[in-house]
Amino acid sequence: MTVPLSDYEKIVGPTAITQLRRLGKKLGGIRVVHVNSTREGGGVAEILEWMIPLMREVGLDASWEVIQGTEEFFEVTKNIHNGLQGRPVDLSHKGWKIFQEVNEKNMEKLRPSLKDAEIVVVHDPQPAFLLPLCDKRKGKWIWRGHIDISRPFRPVWKVLRTMLEKYDASIFSMCEFAQALPHIQFLVPPSIDPLSPKNRDLEPSELETVRARFGVDPDRPLLVQISRFDRFKDPVGVIQAYRMVRKVLPVQLVLAGGSATDDPEGNAVLEDVMEAAGEDPDIHVLNLPPSEHLTINALQRLADIILQKSTREGFGLTVTEGMWKGKPVIGGDTGGIRLQVVNHHTGFLVNTPEGAAHRIRYLLHHRERIREIGAVAREFVRENFLLSRHLREYLTLILAIRRGVDGRSFEV
């Protein structure tokens, strides 16, 4: 369900909404097409779900295209994804050929939409080869990287760079992720929609329904990590931290998530998590479909502490979600989590299961700190990571590209 911009005034103020409408008017109905590889599952799809309607409301002709791929293609792109995040991978010439061929097939379908667009935003590696296939294009093309490529596996980056250098601009979530490319670069952190089913306020009855559904004990502290079942999210490390805490405190753990349609490793990681959880009745491993937004919302609100113990993270929208619900977050000291978790203020950064267990014990022994840190965290999100700021920066950078801003890096 699309929420009109006016509904956000009570959260971000009328000035922010007026500014968005004025920027949209300056862009005068420009045609913008976003392209990614999945319509549900993962942060990119969630962002595009609200961004496209709001771009339309402020006057842009915005649309969203999704490329289709085979299982073999997504295995290749998962290797590319892992390689960009620093893991050595064996990506053969055949793998890159599959990557190119699937992009070619998608271009046959998407060419009319992309060729005439004034702005095309291509999200992440999967559709990156579309640009070299789009001859006589009308508009400017932007590559939006959502993952941590601060220390990529060089053989993977070397090949992908030959595609990305043809773009007119690129967007990264933080400056540490930016790589040397021969075009202007923008820094735009992601954001959440505070009025979406995943983030809106819930009634006590809605919380109790979810608590009862999964058998969560209301009298014992609850730790919650929400994320795709991905090795970089370190769900097994979360279980290790829980077991250390459990030796001294009677806690419960929820590991809830699923897998995106473009991530073939999800089931294998879920099996590892189930094996690590064993028969422990206080570890709730929930493989949820992408539509369970209200359930995720409730689990985060029921939590005493939110965990996101990633070892690599492009941004970590689940961190933002947890902070918005007034919860302290214990997160991996990596990527975009560092933009959000300020030690001792909005949560704690950790590098090991032992570190996570130490911070969990500290918070549970100092319950007043849970409330204090949670309140600071919510305001931090209000000021920095809501969709009004995100949309403003997209509109601003589109305006800058149309006006031919020069330079290698430009922060909006």
C-alpha positions as a Markdown table, in Angstrom:
| # | Residue | x | y | z |
|---|---|---|---|---|
| 1 | Met | 0.0 | 0.0 | 0.0 |
| 2 | Thr | 1.4 | 3.4 | -1.0 |
| 3 | Val | 1.6 | 6.0 | 1.7 |
| 4 | Pro | 1.3 | 9.6 | 0.5 |
| 5 | Leu | 4.1 | 12.1 | 1.3 |
| 6 | Ser | 1.8 | 14.2 | 3.4 |
| 7 | Asp | 1.5 | 11.3 | 6.0 |
| 8 | Tyr | 5.2 | 11.7 | 6.7 |
| 9 | Glu | 4.9 | 15.3 | 7.8 |
| 10 | Lys | 4.2 | 14.2 | 11.4 |
| 11 | Ile | 7.5 | 12.4 | 11.5 |
| 12 | Val | 10.0 | 14.5 | 9.5 |
| 13 | Gly | 8.2 | 17.9 | 9.5 |
| 14 | Pro | 6.4 | 19.9 | 6.7 |
| 15 | Thr | 9.6 | 21.6 | 5.6 |
| 16 | Ala | 11.2 | 18.4 | 4.5 |
| 17 | Ile | 8.1 | 17.4 | 2.5 |
| 18 | Thr | 7.9 | 20.8 | 0.8 |
| 19 | Gln | 11.5 | 20.6 | -0.2 |
| 20 | Leu | 10.9 | 17.2 | -1.9 |
| 21 | Arg | 8.0 | 18.6 | -3.9 |
| 22 | Arg | 10.1 | 21.6 | -5.0 |
| 23 | Leu | 12.9 | 19.3 | -6.1 |
| 24 | Gly | 10.5 | 17.1 | -8.1 |
| 25 | Lys | 9.1 | 20.2 | -9.8 |
| 26 | Lys | 12.6 | 21.2 | -10.9 |
| 27 | Leu | 13.0 | 17.8 | -12.5 |
| 28 | Gly | 9.9 | 18.3 | -14.6 |
| 29 | Gly | 8.6 | 14.8 | -15.2 |
| 30 | Ile | 12.0 | 13.3 | -16.1 |
| 31 | Arg | 11.8 | 9.5 | -16.9 |
| 32 | Val | 13.7 | 7.4 | -14.4 |
| 33 | Val | 14.1 | 3.6 | -14.5 |
| 34 | His | 15.5 | 1.5 | -11.7 |
| 35 | Val | 16.7 | -2.0 | -12.4 |
| 36 | Asn | 17.6 | -4.8 | -10.0 |
| 37 | Ser | 17.4 | -8.6 | -9.8 |
| 38 | Thr | 14.5 | -9.3 | -7.4 |
| 39 | Arg | 11.2 | -7.8 | -6.5 |
| 40 | Glu | 11.1 | -9.2 | -3.0 |
| 41 | Gly | 13.6 | -10.2 | -0.4 |
| 42 | Gly | 16.5 | -8.0 | 0.7 |
| 43 | Gly | 16.9 | -4.3 | 1.4 |
| 44 | Val | 17.1 | -3.1 | -2.3 |
| 45 | Ala | 13.7 | -4.4 | -3.1 |
| 46 | Glu | 12.3 | -2.8 | 0.1 |
| 47 | Ile | 13.8 | 0.5 | -0.8 |
| 48 | Leu | 12.5 | 0.5 | -4.4 |
| 49 | Glu | 9.0 | -0.5 | -3.1 |
| 50 | Trp | 8.6 | 2.9 | -1.5 |
| 51 | Met | 10.9 | 5.0 | -3.7 |
| 52 | Ile | 9.1 | 4.4 | -7.0 |
| 53 | Pro | 5.7 | 5.6 | -5.8 |
| 54 | Leu | 7.2 | 8.6 | -4.0 |
| 55 | Met | 9.2 | 9.6 | -7.0 |
| 56 | Arg | 6.0 | 9.5 | -9.0 |
| 57 | Glu | 4.2 | 11.6 | -6.4 |
| 58 | Val | 6.7 | 14.4 | -6.6 |
| 59 | Gly | 6.4 | 14.5 | -10.4 |
| 60 | Leu | 8.9 | 12.0 | -11.9 |
| 61 | Asp | 8.0 | 9.4 | -14.5 |
| 62 | Ala | 9.6 | 6.6 | -12.4 |
| 63 | Ser | 9.4 | 2.8 | -13.0 |
| 64 | Trp | 11.1 | -0.4 | -11.8 |
| 65 | Glu | 12.3 | -3.2 | -13.9 |
| 66 | Val | 13.6 | -6.6 | -12.6 |
| 67 | Ile | 15.9 | -8.9 | -14.6 |
| 68 | Gln | 15.2 | -12.6 | -14.8 |
| 69 | Gly | 17.9 | -15.2 | -14.5 |
| 70 | Thr | 18.5 | -19.0 | -14.3 |
| 71 | Glu | 19.7 | -20.8 | -11.2 |
| 72 | Glu | 23.1 | -21.0 | -12.8 |
| 73 | Phe | 23.2 | -17.2 | -13.3 |
| 74 | Phe | 22.3 | -16.5 | -9.7 |
| 75 | Glu | 25.0 | -18.9 | -8.5 |
| 76 | Val | 27.5 | -16.9 | -10.6 |
| 77 | Thr | 26.2 | -13.5 | -9.3 |
| 78 | Lys | 26.4 | -14.8 | -5.7 |
| 79 | Asn | 30.1 | -15.6 | -6.3 |
| 80 | Ile | 30.5 | -12.1 | -7.7 |
| 81 | His | 28.8 | -10.7 | -4.6 |
| 82 | Asn | 31.0 | -12.7 | -2.3 |
| 83 | Gly | 34.1 | -11.7 | -4.2 |
| 84 | Leu | 33.2 | -8.1 | -4.0 |
| 85 | Gln | 32.9 | -8.4 | -0.3 |
| 86 | Gly | 36.4 | -9.9 | -0.1 |
| 87 | Arg | 36.0 | -13.6 | -0.2 |
| 88 | Pro | 38.3 | -15.4 | -2.7 |
| 89 | Val | 36.1 | -17.2 | -5.2 |
| 90 | Asp | 36.6 | -19.4 | -8.3 |
| 91 | Leu | 34.9 | -17.5 | -11.1 |
| 92 | Ser | 35.7 | -19.0 | -14.4 |
| 93 | His | 35.5 | -17.6 | -17.9 |
| 94 | Lys | 32.4 | -19.7 | -18.3 |
| 95 | Gly | 30.8 | -18.1 | -15.3 |
| 96 | Trp | 31.3 | -14.6 | -16.8 |
| 97 | Lys | 29.9 | -15.8 | -20.1 |
| 98 | Ile | 26.7 | -17.0 | -18.3 |
| 99 | Phe | 26.6 | -13.6 | -16.6 |
| 100 | Gln | 26.8 | -11.8 | -20.0 |
| 101 | Glu | 24.4 | -14.0 | -21.8 |
| 102 | Val | 21.6 | -13.6 | -19.2 |
| 103 | Asn | 22.1 | -9.8 | -19.3 |
| 104 | Glu | 21.8 | -10.0 | -23.1 |
| 105 | Lys | 18.5 | -11.9 | -22.9 |
| 106 | Asn | 17.2 | -9.3 | -20.4 |
| 107 | Met | 18.3 | -6.4 | -22.6 |
| 108 | Glu | 16.1 | -7.8 | -25.5 |
| 109 | Lys | 13.1 | -7.3 | -23.2 |
| 110 | Leu | 14.1 | -4.1 | -21.5 |
| 111 | Arg | 15.7 | -2.2 | -24.4 |
| 112 | Pro | 12.6 | -0.1 | -25.2 |
| 113 | Ser | 12.3 | 1.0 | -21.5 |
| 114 | Leu | 16.0 | 1.6 | -20.9 |
| 115 | Lys | 17.0 | 3.1 | -24.2 |
| 116 | Asp | 14.7 | 6.1 | -24.0 |
| 117 | Ala | 15.0 | 6.8 | -20.2 |
| 118 | Glu | 16.6 | 10.0 | -19.2 |
| 119 | Ile | 18.1 | 8.4 | -16.0 |
| 120 | Val | 18.7 | 4.6 | -15.4 |
| 121 | Val | 19.8 | 3.4 | -12.0 |
| 122 | Val | 21.2 | -0.1 | -12.0 |
| 123 | His | 21.4 | -1.7 | -8.6 |
| 124 | Asp | 24.2 | -4.1 | -7.6 |
| 125 | Pro | 26.3 | -6.4 | -9.9 |
| 126 | Gln | 23.6 | -8.7 | -11.3 |
| 127 | Pro | 22.3 | -6.2 | -14.0 |
| 128 | Ala | 25.6 | -4.4 | -14.4 |
| 129 | Phe | 26.3 | -5.6 | -17.9 |
| 130 | Leu | 23.1 | -4.1 | -19.3 |
| 131 | Leu | 24.8 | -0.7 | -20.1 |
| 132 | Pro | 27.5 | -2.1 | -22.5 |
| 133 | Leu | 24.6 | -3.7 | -24.4 |
| 134 | Cys | 22.5 | -0.5 | -24.7 |
| 135 | Asp | 23.8 | 1.3 | -27.8 |
| 136 | Lys | 22.5 | 4.7 | -28.8 |
| 137 | Arg | 21.1 | 5.3 | -25.3 |
| 138 | Lys | 19.4 | 8.6 | -24.6 |
| 139 | Gly | 20.0 | 9.2 | -21.0 |
| 140 | Lys | 22.6 | 9.0 | -18.1 |
| 141 | Trp | 23.2 | 5.7 | -16.4 |
| 142 | Ile | 24.1 | 5.3 | -12.7 |
| 143 | Trp | 25.4 | 2.2 | -11.0 |
| 144 | Arg | 24.2 | 1.9 | -7.4 |
| 145 | Gly | 26.4 | -0.5 | -5.3 |
| 146 | His | 24.7 | -1.5 | -2.0 |
| 147 | Ile | 27.4 | -3.9 | -0.7 |
| 148 | Asp | 30.7 | -3.5 | 1.0 |
| 149 | Ile | 33.4 | -3.5 | -1.7 |
| 150 | Ser | 36.0 | -1.7 | 0.4 |
| 151 | Arg | 38.4 | -4.7 | 0.0 |
| 152 | Pro | 37.2 | -6.7 | -3.0 |
| 153 | Phe | 38.8 | -9.9 | -4.3 |
| 154 | Arg | 40.8 | -8.2 | -7.1 |
| 155 | Pro | 40.2 | -10.7 | -10.0 |
| 156 | Val | 36.4 | -10.2 | -9.6 |
| 157 | Trp | 36.6 | -6.4 | -9.2 |
| 158 | Lys | 38.9 | -6.2 | -12.3 |
| 159 | Val | 36.3 | -7.7 | -14.5 |
| 160 | Leu | 33.3 | -5.9 | -13.1 |
| 161 | Arg | 35.2 | -2.6 | -13.3 |
| 162 | Thr | 35.4 | -2.9 | -17.1 |
| 163 | Met | 31.6 | -2.7 | -17.1 |
| 164 | Leu | 31.1 | 0.0 | -14.4 |
| 165 | Glu | 33.6 | 2.4 | -15.9 |
| 166 | Lys | 31.2 | 2.9 | -18.8 |
| 167 | Tyr | 28.6 | 4.4 | -16.4 |
| 168 | Asp | 28.1 | 8.1 | -16.0 |
| 169 | Ala | 28.0 | 8.0 | -12.2 |
| 170 | Ser | 28.0 | 5.7 | -9.3 |
| 171 | Ile | 26.4 | 5.7 | -5.8 |
| 172 | Phe | 27.9 | 4.1 | -2.7 |
| 173 | Ser | 26.6 | 3.9 | 0.9 |
| 174 | Met | 29.8 | 5.3 | 2.4 |
| 175 | Cys | 33.1 | 6.6 | 1.3 |
| 176 | Glu | 35.0 | 3.5 | 2.4 |
| 177 | Phe | 33.2 | 1.5 | -0.3 |
| 178 | Ala | 34.0 | 3.8 | -3.2 |
| 179 | Gln | 36.5 | 2.5 | -5.8 |
| 180 | Ala | 38.5 | 4.3 | -8.4 |
| 181 | Leu | 36.2 | 4.9 | -11.4 |
| 182 | Pro | 36.4 | 7.5 | -14.2 |
| 183 | His | 33.2 | 9.3 | -13.3 |
| 184 | Ile | 31.4 | 11.3 | -10.6 |
| 185 | Gln | 30.6 | 9.3 | -7.4 |
| 186 | Phe | 27.8 | 10.1 | -4.8 |
| 187 | Leu | 27.5 | 8.9 | -1.2 |
| 188 | Val | 24.0 | 8.1 | -0.3 |
| 189 | Pro | 23.2 | 5.9 | 2.8 |
| 190 | Pro | 20.0 | 3.8 | 2.6 |
| 191 | Ser | 17.0 | 4.4 | 4.7 |
| 192 | Ile | 13.7 | 2.9 | 6.1 |
| 193 | Asp | 10.1 | 3.8 | 5.6 |
| 194 | Pro | 8.8 | 4.5 | 9.1 |
| 195 | Leu | 5.1 | 4.0 | 8.0 |
| 196 | Ser | 5.6 | 0.7 | 6.2 |
| 197 | Pro | 4.2 | -2.5 | 7.8 |
| 198 | Lys | 7.7 | -3.4 | 9.0 |
| 199 | Asn | 8.2 | -0.2 | 10.9 |
| 200 | Arg | 4.8 | 1.3 | 11.8 |
| 201 | Asp | 3.6 | 1.3 | 15.4 |
| 202 | Leu | 1.8 | -1.8 | 16.5 |
| 203 | Glu | -1.0 | -2.4 | 18.9 |
| 204 | Pro | -0.3 | -4.5 | 22.1 |
| 205 | Ser | -2.6 | -7.2 | 20.7 |
| 206 | Glu | -0.5 | -7.5 | 17.6 |
| 207 | Leu | 2.6 | -8.0 | 19.7 |
| 208 | Glu | 0.9 | -10.6 | 21.8 |
| 209 | Thr | -0.3 | -12.5 | 18.8 |
| 210 | Val | 3.3 | -12.9 | 17.5 |
| 211 | Arg | 4.7 | -13.7 | 20.9 |
| 212 | Ala | 2.1 | -16.5 | 21.3 |
| 213 | Arg | 2.6 | -17.7 | 17.7 |
| 214 | Phe | 6.3 | -18.5 | 18.3 |
| 215 | Gly | 6.2 | -19.5 | 22.0 |
| 216 | Val | 8.3 | -16.6 | 23.3 |
| 217 | Asp | 8.3 | -16.3 | 27.1 |
| 218 | Pro | 7.4 | -12.8 | 28.2 |
| 219 | Asp | 9.2 | -13.2 | 31.5 |
| 220 | Arg | 12.7 | -13.8 | 30.1 |
| 221 | Pro | 15.0 | -11.4 | 28.0 |
| 222 | Leu | 14.7 | -11.8 | 24.3 |
| 223 | Leu | 17.6 | -11.4 | 21.8 |
| 224 | Val | 16.6 | -11.0 | 18.1 |
| 225 | Gln | 18.6 | -11.0 | 14.9 |
| 226 | Ile | 16.6 | -10.4 | 11.7 |
| 227 | Ser | 18.5 | -11.0 | 8.4 |
| 228 | Arg | 18.8 | -13.2 | 5.4 |
| 229 | Phe | 20.4 | -16.5 | 6.0 |
| 230 | Asp | 23.8 | -15.5 | 4.7 |
| 231 | Arg | 27.2 | -16.4 | 5.9 |
| 232 | Phe | 28.3 | -12.8 | 6.1 |
| 233 | Lys | 25.4 | -12.2 | 8.7 |
| 234 | Asp | 27.2 | -14.7 | 11.0 |
| 235 | Pro | 24.0 | -16.4 | 12.4 |
| 236 | Val | 26.1 | -19.2 | 13.8 |
| 237 | Gly | 28.3 | -16.7 | 15.7 |
| 238 | Val | 25.1 | -15.2 | 17.1 |
| 239 | Ile | 24.2 | -18.7 | 18.5 |
| 240 | Gln | 27.6 | -18.9 | 20.0 |
| 241 | Ala | 27.2 | -15.5 | 21.8 |
| 242 | Tyr | 23.7 | -16.6 | 23.0 |
| 243 | Arg | 25.2 | -19.8 | 24.6 |
| 244 | Met | 27.8 | -17.8 | 26.4 |
| 245 | Val | 25.2 | -15.5 | 27.9 |
| 246 | Arg | 22.9 | -18.4 | 28.7 |
| 247 | Lys | 25.5 | -19.7 | 31.1 |
| 248 | Val | 24.7 | -16.8 | 33.4 |
| 249 | Leu | 21.3 | -15.4 | 32.3 |
| 250 | Pro | 18.1 | -17.1 | 31.2 |
| 251 | Val | 17.8 | -15.5 | 27.7 |
| 252 | Gln | 15.9 | -16.5 | 24.6 |
| 253 | Leu | 17.1 | -16.1 | 21.0 |
| 254 | Val | 15.2 | -15.5 | 17.7 |
| 255 | Leu | 17.0 | -15.8 | 14.4 |
| 256 | Ala | 14.4 | -14.8 | 11.8 |
| 257 | Gly | 14.8 | -14.2 | 8.1 |
| 258 | Gly | 14.6 | -15.9 | 4.8 |
| 259 | Ser | 16.4 | -15.7 | 1.5 |
| 260 | Ala | 16.1 | -13.4 | -1.6 |
| 261 | Thr | 15.2 | -15.0 | -4.9 |
| 262 | Asp | 18.6 | -14.0 | -6.2 |
| 263 | Asp | 20.5 | -15.8 | -3.4 |
| 264 | Pro | 21.0 | -19.5 | -3.9 |
| 265 | Glu | 23.1 | -20.0 | -0.8 |
| 266 | Gly | 20.2 | -19.3 | 1.6 |
| 267 | Asn | 19.1 | -22.9 | 2.2 |
| 268 | Ala | 22.6 | -24.2 | 2.8 |
| 269 | Val | 23.2 | -21.5 | 5.5 |
| 270 | Leu | 19.8 | -22.2 | 7.1 |
| 271 | Glu | 20.8 | -25.9 | 7.4 |
| 272 | Asp | 24.0 | -24.8 | 9.2 |
| 273 | Val | 22.0 | -22.6 | 11.5 |
| 274 | Met | 19.5 | -25.4 | 12.4 |
| 275 | Glu | 22.4 | -27.8 | 13.1 |
| 276 | Ala | 24.1 | -25.2 | 15.4 |
| 277 | Ala | 20.8 | -24.5 | 17.2 |
| 278 | Gly | 20.2 | -28.2 | 17.8 |
| 279 | Glu | 17.4 | -29.1 | 20.1 |
| 280 | Asp | 17.5 | -26.0 | 22.3 |
| 281 | Pro | 13.9 | -24.9 | 22.8 |
| 282 | Asp | 14.9 | -21.3 | 23.5 |
| 283 | Ile | 16.5 | -20.8 | 20.1 |
| 284 | His | 13.8 | -19.9 | 17.6 |
| 285 | Val | 15.0 | -20.2 | 14.0 |
| 286 | Leu | 12.3 | -18.8 | 11.7 |
| 287 | Asn | 12.5 | -19.1 | 7.9 |
| 288 | Leu | 10.0 | -16.4 | 7.0 |
| 289 | Pro | 8.7 | -15.4 | 3.6 |
| 290 | Pro | 9.3 | -11.9 | 2.4 |
| 291 | Ser | 5.7 | -10.9 | 3.1 |
| 292 | Glu | 6.0 | -11.3 | 6.9 |
| 293 | His | 6.7 | -7.6 | 7.5 |
| 294 | Leu | 4.3 | -7.3 | 10.5 |
| 295 | Thr | 5.9 | -10.4 | 12.1 |
| 296 | Ile | 9.4 | -9.0 | 11.8 |
| 297 | Asn | 8.2 | -5.6 | 13.1 |
| 298 | Ala | 6.7 | -7.3 | 16.2 |
| 299 | Leu | 9.7 | -9.5 | 16.9 |
| 300 | Gln | 11.9 | -6.4 | 16.8 |
| 301 | Arg | 9.6 | -4.6 | 19.2 |
| 302 | Leu | 9.4 | -7.6 | 21.5 |
| 303 | Ala | 13.2 | -7.8 | 21.7 |
| 304 | Asp | 15.2 | -6.5 | 24.6 |
| 305 | Ile | 18.3 | -6.3 | 22.4 |
| 306 | Ile | 18.7 | -6.4 | 18.6 |
| 307 | Leu | 21.7 | -8.2 | 17.1 |
| 308 | Gln | 23.3 | -7.8 | 13.7 |
| 309 | Lys | 26.6 | -9.5 | 14.0 |
| 310 | Ser | 27.6 | -9.2 | 10.4 |
| 311 | Thr | 31.2 | -9.8 | 9.3 |
| 312 | Arg | 30.5 | -7.8 | 6.1 |
| 313 | Glu | 27.6 | -5.4 | 5.6 |
| 314 | Gly | 26.7 | -2.9 | 2.9 |
| 315 | Phe | 24.5 | -1.0 | 5.3 |
| 316 | Gly | 22.2 | -3.1 | 7.4 |
| 317 | Leu | 18.7 | -1.9 | 7.2 |
| 318 | Thr | 17.7 | -4.3 | 10.0 |
| 319 | Val | 20.0 | -2.2 | 12.3 |
| 320 | Thr | 18.1 | 0.9 | 11.3 |
| 321 | Glu | 14.7 | -0.9 | 11.9 |
| 322 | Gly | 15.8 | -2.0 | 15.4 |
| 323 | Met | 17.0 | 1.5 | 16.3 |
| 324 | Trp | 13.8 | 3.1 | 15.1 |
| 325 | Lys | 11.9 | 0.8 | 17.5 |
| 326 | Gly | 13.9 | 2.2 | 20.4 |
| 327 | Lys | 16.2 | -0.8 | 20.8 |
| 328 | Pro | 20.0 | -0.9 | 21.5 |
| 329 | Val | 21.8 | -2.7 | 18.7 |
| 330 | Ile | 24.9 | -4.9 | 19.1 |
| 331 | Gly | 26.3 | -5.0 | 15.6 |
| 332 | Gly | 29.4 | -6.2 | 13.7 |
| 333 | Asp | 32.2 | -3.6 | 13.5 |
| 334 | Thr | 31.9 | -3.4 | 9.7 |
| 335 | Gly | 30.5 | -1.5 | 6.7 |
| 336 | Gly | 27.4 | 0.6 | 7.1 |
| 337 | Ile | 26.7 | -0.7 | 10.6 |
| 338 | Arg | 29.5 | 1.7 | 11.7 |
| 339 | Leu | 27.4 | 4.6 | 10.3 |
| 340 | Gln | 24.6 | 3.7 | 12.6 |
| 341 | Val | 25.9 | 2.1 | 15.8 |
| 342 | Val | 27.8 | 4.6 | 17.9 |
| 343 | Asn | 29.5 | 2.8 | 20.8 |
| 344 | His | 27.7 | 3.4 | 24.1 |
| 345 | His | 25.2 | 5.8 | 22.5 |
| 346 | Thr | 23.1 | 3.8 | 20.0 |
| 347 | Gly | 24.5 | 0.4 | 20.7 |
| 348 | Phe | 27.8 | -1.5 | 20.6 |
| 349 | Leu | 30.2 | -2.6 | 17.9 |
| 350 | Val | 31.7 | -6.0 | 18.2 |
| 351 | Asn | 34.1 | -8.3 | 16.3 |
| 352 | Thr | 33.6 | -11.7 | 18.0 |
| 353 | Pro | 30.9 | -13.9 | 19.6 |
| 354 | Glu | 32.7 | -13.2 | 22.9 |
| 355 | Gly | 32.4 | -9.5 | 22.4 |
| 356 | Ala | 28.7 | -9.7 | 21.6 |
| 357 | Ala | 28.1 | -11.9 | 24.7 |
| 358 | His | 30.0 | -9.3 | 26.9 |
| 359 | Arg | 27.8 | -6.4 | 25.6 |
| 360 | Ile | 24.6 | -8.5 | 26.0 |
| 361 | Arg | 25.5 | -9.3 | 29.6 |
| 362 | Tyr | 26.3 | -5.6 | 30.3 |
| 363 | Leu | 22.9 | -4.4 | 29.0 |
| 364 | Leu | 20.9 | -7.1 | 30.8 |
| 365 | His | 22.7 | -6.2 | 34.1 |
| 366 | His | 22.0 | -2.5 | 33.5 |
| 367 | Arg | 18.4 | -2.4 | 32.3 |
| 368 | Glu | 18.2 | 1.4 | 32.5 |
| 369 | Arg | 20.9 | 1.6 | 29.8 |
| 370 | Ile | 18.6 | -0.4 | 27.4 |
| 371 | Arg | 16.0 | 2.3 | 27.7 |
| 372 | Glu | 18.5 | 5.2 | 27.5 |
| 373 | Ile | 20.4 | 3.8 | 24.5 |
| 374 | Gly | 17.2 | 2.8 | 22.7 |
| 375 | Ala | 15.8 | 6.4 | 23.0 |
| 376 | Val | 19.0 | 7.9 | 21.6 |
| 377 | Ala | 19.0 | 5.3 | 18.8 |
| 378 | Arg | 15.5 | 6.2 | 17.6 |
| 379 | Glu | 16.3 | 9.9 | 17.4 |
| 380 | Phe | 19.5 | 9.1 | 15.5 |
| 381 | Val | 17.4 | 7.3 | 12.9 |
| 382 | Arg | 14.9 | 10.1 | 12.7 |
| 383 | Glu | 17.6 | 12.6 | 12.0 |
| 384 | Asn | 19.7 | 10.5 | 9.5 |
| 385 | Phe | 18.1 | 7.4 | 8.1 |
| 386 | Leu | 14.5 | 8.0 | 7.1 |
| 387 | Leu | 13.2 | 7.9 | 3.5 |
| 388 | Ser | 12.7 | 11.7 | 3.3 |
| 389 | Arg | 16.5 | 12.3 | 3.4 |
| 390 | His | 17.1 | 9.4 | 1.1 |
| 391 | Leu | 14.6 | 10.6 | -1.5 |
| 392 | Arg | 16.0 | 14.2 | -1.3 |
| 393 | Glu | 19.5 | 13.0 | -2.0 |
| 394 | Tyr | 18.4 | 10.9 | -5.0 |
| 395 | Leu | 16.5 | 13.9 | -6.4 |
| 396 | Thr | 19.4 | 16.2 | -5.8 |
| 397 | Leu | 21.9 | 13.9 | -7.5 |
| 398 | Ile | 19.7 | 13.4 | -10.5 |
| 399 | Leu | 19.4 | 17.2 | -10.8 |
| 400 | Ala | 23.2 | 17.5 | -10.5 |
| 401 | Ile | 23.8 | 14.9 | -13.2 |
| 402 | Arg | 21.4 | 16.6 | -15.6 |
| 403 | Arg | 23.2 | 19.9 | -15.0 |
| 404 | Gly | 26.6 | 18.3 | -15.6 |
| 405 | Val | 28.2 | 18.5 | -12.2 |
| 406 | Asp | 32.0 | 17.9 | -12.6 |
| 407 | Gly | 34.2 | 16.1 | -10.1 |
| 408 | Arg | 35.2 | 12.7 | -8.9 |
| 409 | Ser | 33.2 | 12.7 | -5.7 |
| 410 | Phe | 30.1 | 14.6 | -4.6 |
| 411 | Glu | 28.3 | 14.1 | -1.3 |
| 412 | Val | 24.7 | 15.3 | -1.3 |
